[in-house]
Amino acid sequence: MRRTVVIALSLSLLNSASAGGEQWPVGARFAGMGHASITLTDLWSVRGNQAGLAGLEHPVAGGYYQQHWLASDLSMQGLAFAIPVGKGCFGVSANSFGTGDLFSEKQFGLAYAMKLSETFRVGVQLDYLNLRFGEGYGSTNAITAQAGIQAKLNKSLWIGAHIYNPNQAKLGGPYDEKAPTIFGGGLGYTFNEQVLLAAQVEKDIDRGEQYRVGIEYRPAKALFLRTGVSTGPVQAHFGAGVRVKTIEIDMAVAARSQLGITPMFNLNYRFE
């Protein structure tokens, strides 16, 4: 049964309007909050909104793993490293999705973010994509870009915007499809030192809107509890995180009716 689901999902990638080059959200902290990441600061802003990297105060390295609907053929894993330099921050990342039997994708990114002021950040990223299709479909490559901003309106409210693939990169080879172009905007509101609310909307130019909202609650200095919901299709999200000195451990699960759950885990190390 699982093999049938994997085949169906992989073939849907081949036959959809965006046969690869998807901007799959990653990072267990973000996942626990419904992937409402556009105003947050985190190492995994390399996939959420590169402007968030400018808020990092120390170098951070990390790795993540997630398995869509508990299907090993639909697993994702990746590494990232970010280092602040002056008012800016450089980030590099590498991600892979799938196994190669039916579909696999690798993405390598180079990002730079800058804090233009205490209330305004910008970030850009270039990505190299490599897609391999099974069943004799071959492989192809593409270059995409990303850019984002974050602005602080008052002591509690941040807003942000992000765009993925504004250059509408073509996948090349025998494929006429383009990687998806996605616009997003959102807000983050800090009620106090314990509660953070984040919400955003995304629009693929070839698809409908997707909405994401999440809450992060910090009951103790080292503990974070999270929950959220996302649409397109509807999923419920739950997560938890632990901070122990320079170690950051985050876990999350997204639940989708009929297909099941997607567990996620990431481990970050912060260099002091």
JOLINNOR-V673449 format. One record per backbone hydrogen bond with DSSP energy under -0.5 kcal/mol. CO is the residue of the C=O (numbers start at 0). NH is the residue of the N-H. Records with the same first field share a line. If there is no record, write none. Layout:
CO: NH, NH
This chain:
0: 4
1: 5
2: 6
3: 7
4: 8
5: 9
6: 10
7: 11
8: 12
9: 13
10: 14
11: 15
16: 177
17: 19
21: 23
26: 30
27: 31
28: 32
29: 32, 34, 35
30: 33
32: 35
34: 36
36: 39
39: 41
41: 44
42: 45
43: 46, 47
44: 48
48: 51
49: 52
50: 53
51: 54
52: 55
58: 270
59: 81
60: 268
61: 79
62: 266
63: 77
64: 264
65: 67, 75
66: 69, 262
67: 70
69: 71
70: 73
71: 74
73: 67
74: 97
75: 65
76: 95
77: 63
78: 93
79: 61
80: 91
81: 59
82: 89
84: 87
86: 114
87: 84
88: 112
89: 82
90: 110
91: 80
92: 108
93: 78
94: 106
95: 76
96: 104
100: 134
101: 133
102: 98, 99
103: 131
104: 96
105: 129
106: 94
107: 127
108: 92
109: 125
110: 90
111: 123
112: 88
113: 115, 121
116: 119
118: 151
119: 115, 116
120: 149
121: 113
122: 147
123: 111
124: 145
125: 109
126: 128, 143
127: 107
128: 141
129: 105
130: 139
131: 103
132: 137
133: 136
137: 132
139: 130
141: 128
143: 126
144: 164
145: 124
146: 162
147: 122
148: 160
149: 120
150: 152, 158
155: 189
156: 152, 153
157: 187
158: 150
159: 185
160: 148
161: 183
162: 146
163: 181
164: 167
168: 178
171: 174
176: 170
179: 181
180: 204
181: 163
182: 202
183: 161
184: 200
185: 159
186: 198
187: 157
188: 190, 196
193: 217
194: 190, 191
195: 215
196: 188
197: 213
198: 186
199: 211
200: 184
201: 209
202: 182
203: 206
207: 203
209: 201
210: 230
211: 199
212: 228
213: 197
214: 226
215: 195
216: 218, 224
219: 222
221: 242
222: 219
223: 240
224: 216
225: 238
226: 214
227: 236
228: 212
229: 234
234: 229
235: 254
236: 227
237: 252
238: 225
239: 250
240: 223
241: 243, 248
242: 244
243: 246
245: 269
246: 243
247: 267
248: 241
249: 265
250: 239
251: 263
252: 237
253: 261
254: 235
255: 259
256: 258
259: 255
261: 253
262: 66
263: 251
264: 64
265: 249
266: 62
267: 247
268: 60, 270
269: 271
